[in-house]
Amino acid sequence: MKALDIRVLGDPILRTDTQPVAEVTPELRQLIADMFTTMYAAEGIGLAAPQVGRTERLAVVDVEGARYALINPEIVTREGSARAEEGCLSIPEVFGEVERPQRIVVRALDADGKPFELAADELLARCIQHEVDHLHGKLFVDYLSVFKRRSALSQWDKLKGDYPGLIRKVVAGMEKKSKSRSAEHSATAAGEV
């Protein structure tokens, strides 16, 4: 398993709608393993395929030990509402308050291609919604008010020079022992949470 390069804001793939996965292959399982490795190396709790330059409808999440590969995920129910700060592994060090449904049910295939349904709330629900958004070319900054979005993008303009070629390099095994603020809020991380 290897850490993959993470695409950062400005790369067009982050605004591309993904393609449904037709078949779970050994190559797809390897991608899932590499995505988990990448997510952990970047100290995130979620990662979607476009963030590593791929177009498969696939995301991985691990929130407090609730670890899932989500192939072709579809949110089938949404309830409640909650506001919380989000960040994204593809927009490092930029955060914003996002309102989302508090509870969801998501339908997906697992890494073996078996269908499952998952009821999630709080942070896990937020993380899954954030990652499903990525699969449809939507980013957390799209939910911010015009003023807050402008502020976030202005902050990103000052940071993006640290990522030549719009690539964020991460190294497996280099995770910090203590979580940083960006790790805690990484996208709802791709950041993500």
SVG drawing of the C-alpha trace seen along z (x, -y; Angstrom):
<svg xmlns="http://www.w3.org/2000/svg" viewBox="-35 -39 42 48">
<polyline fill="none" stroke="black" stroke-width="0.4" points="0.0,0.0 1.3,-3.4 0.3,-7.0 -1.1,-8.7 -0.7,-12.4 -3.7,-14.5 -5.1,-16.9 -5.7,-20.4 -8.2,-23.1 -7.7,-24.4 -7.3,-20.9 -10.3,-20.4 -10.8,-16.8 -12.1,-18.1 -15.1,-19.6 -15.7,-16.5 -18.7,-14.1 -17.4,-10.6 -18.4,-7.4 -20.3,-4.6 -18.1,-1.5 -19.4,1.4 -17.3,4.1 -15.1,4.5 -11.8,5.7 -8.4,6.5 -7.2,3.1 -10.1,1.3 -9.4,3.1 -5.8,1.9 -7.0,-1.6 -9.2,-1.4 -6.2,-0.2 -4.0,-3.0 -6.7,-5.6 -6.9,-4.5 -3.1,-4.7 -3.2,-8.2 -6.0,-9.4 -4.2,-8.2 -0.9,-9.8 -2.7,-13.1 -4.3,-12.7 -7.8,-12.9 -11.0,-11.0 -12.3,-10.7 -11.0,-10.7 -12.8,-10.5 -11.4,-9.2 -11.2,-12.6 -8.9,-13.8 -6.3,-11.2 -6.9,-12.0 -9.4,-9.2 -12.9,-9.2 -14.4,-6.1 -17.4,-6.8 -15.6,-5.7 -14.7,-7.1 -13.2,-5.9 -13.9,-7.1 -12.7,-6.2 -14.4,-8.1 -13.5,-7.0 -12.9,-3.4 -16.0,-3.3 -14.1,-2.4 -15.9,-2.0 -15.1,-1.8 -18.1,-3.3 -18.5,-2.3 -21.3,-4.0 -22.7,-5.6 -26.1,-7.2 -27.7,-9.0 -31.2,-7.8 -32.5,-9.7 -31.5,-12.9 -32.8,-14.2 -32.2,-17.1 -29.7,-19.9 -26.4,-20.7 -23.6,-23.3 -20.0,-22.4 -16.6,-23.4 -15.2,-21.4 -11.9,-21.3 -10.6,-19.3 -7.5,-17.5 -7.7,-19.1 -7.8,-22.6 -5.3,-22.3 -5.5,-24.8 -8.8,-26.3 -12.0,-25.8 -15.6,-26.9 -18.8,-26.3 -21.2,-24.1 -24.8,-23.2 -25.7,-19.6 -28.3,-17.1 -27.4,-15.6 -28.5,-12.0 -28.4,-10.1 -28.8,-6.7 -26.4,-5.8 -26.5,-2.8 -23.3,-1.6 -21.2,1.4 -18.4,2.5 -14.9,3.5 -16.2,7.0 -18.9,5.6 -21.7,6.5 -24.5,3.9 -25.0,2.5 -26.9,-0.3 -25.5,-2.4 -27.3,-4.8 -24.9,-7.5 -25.2,-10.6 -23.0,-13.4 -19.4,-13.4 -19.7,-10.1 -22.8,-11.5 -21.0,-14.8 -17.9,-13.0 -19.9,-10.7 -21.9,-13.7 -18.6,-15.6 -17.1,-12.7 -20.3,-12.0 -20.2,-15.7 -16.7,-15.2 -18.0,-12.4 -20.2,-15.0 -17.7,-17.8 -18.9,-19.7 -16.6,-21.1 -17.4,-22.3 -16.6,-25.9 -19.6,-25.8 -21.8,-25.8 -20.3,-29.0 -21.9,-32.4 -20.5,-34.7 -18.4,-36.6 -17.1,-33.6 -16.4,-31.8 -14.4,-34.8 -12.5,-34.9 -11.7,-31.2 -10.6,-31.4 -8.5,-34.4 -6.8,-32.4 -6.3,-29.5 -4.7,-31.9 -2.0,-32.6 -1.4,-28.9 -1.7,-27.2 1.9,-28.1 3.0,-25.5 1.5,-22.8 3.3,-22.9 1.3,-21.4 -1.8,-21.4 -0.4,-18.3 -0.1,-17.7 2.5,-15.1 2.0,-12.9 4.2,-10.1 2.8,-6.9 4.1,-6.3 4.8,-10.0 1.5,-10.7 2.0,-12.9 1.4,-11.3 -0.8,-14.1 -3.5,-15.4 -3.2,-18.9 -6.2,-21.3 -6.1,-20.5 -6.2,-16.7 -9.2,-17.1 -11.1,-19.0 -9.7,-17.5 -12.5,-17.1 -14.8,-16.1 -11.7,-15.6 -10.6,-15.0 -9.9,-16.7 -11.4,-15.8 -13.6,-15.5"/>
</svg>
